[in-house]
Every structure is written in structure tokens, then in C-alpha cells.
Amino acid sequence: MGVREHQKKRRRERIFRAAMELLRTRGFHGTTATDIAKAAHVSRGTFFNYFPYKEAVLLDYGSLLLAGLREEVRKRLAGGEDPLALLRLIFARLSEATRQEKDLLLPLLYELLNPDPLRAKAAFEALPLGDLLAEVLKPLREKGLVRQDMSLERMGRTLADLYFLSALRWAAYTPHRDLDQEIERSLRIGLEGILVRP
């Protein structure tokens, strides 16, 4: 990496850190792009050069969360852990993160439903949960425990959609409910349609 690329990377990281600190302390709606730019010691235009809209910061945040989870799950899969247990672990970890960062994850989840197709696509690509779930389903398919008439990609993305919609519904409309139970129910419903019935 050249000097210029290194400087750009460091500047992006600085903007991201400043943004996350403000978003956590002031809330998503209480923080503007101008606030973030000032805190990161850059111009508002520079902020938009790195993050075309405020929600794009959250896409990076969600991407980092999933990257850490993906690394752990891949290690556990390689170590021979039961894929069904890993699916439950993924959903439990996501549920925990959603509870802890509800005010940040709600606008992030809304990005998946953004009416602007480019923004919705950016959110979909930044949050490849379906791909991770498909990886976990693969050993189950190899053992004949998962349906053969649907692709792993479709099954993984359907399970991811169940998480995203359950978390969004909980955060936006029913935060008084137990999120772990809501997520577990969604996973159970999804698995009933994916696993081979004896």
C-alpha cells in the first residue's frame, strides 16, 4: 500500500471512529454529517467522499460485526462443531448485538429496505449474513439433512431475512418482547422449511 492509500485508509478509520462515538453518545438522529466531520477534523465534503450518506457508517459497523462472527464460525466449523448449534450461536450473537446496539442497528436494518435500489444493494452487500448461513448449511447438505431442491444460497438468505425482519420488527415495534425468543422462533420456523423431514 502506497503512502496516499495508507493516508486515505487512516482518514477513513478516523472518520468511522468519530462517527461511531457520536452515534453512540448522541444517537443516530441526534448526529449530523457535519458533527461527524468536525469530530474527525475533516470537512463535510471529505466525510461524504468516504461515506456517501450517514447510514453508510453503519454499514461499515455491521460489516465489521459480521466479519468477526464469520471468522469465529469458520473456526468452529473447521473444528467439527455441529452446524445446527452454530446456526443457533449465530442467531444468539446477532440477537445480543441487536439488543445492545438497538438505536444503531434499527437505521442499519432500514437500509436493507431502502427504496433507493443502490442503497438497498449496498446494504445487502455490506451485510452478507445469508452467505455465512449458507456456509453453515453446507455440511448439513453433505449429510443429507438439508433439502436438495433449493440452493444453499437461497436457504441462507431466507434465514438471514428472517433475522433481519425479526430484529427490525422488535426494534421498531415490540421492544418489550424478549428478542432472544423472537429470534429463536424465527430460526425454528425457517429450519422447519429447510431441514429434511424424517
Summary of the structure (lengths in Angstrom):
residues: 198
radius of gyration: 18.6
end to end distance: 54.2
largest distance: 61.4
contacts: 583
relative contact order: 0.10
helix: 77%
strand: 1%
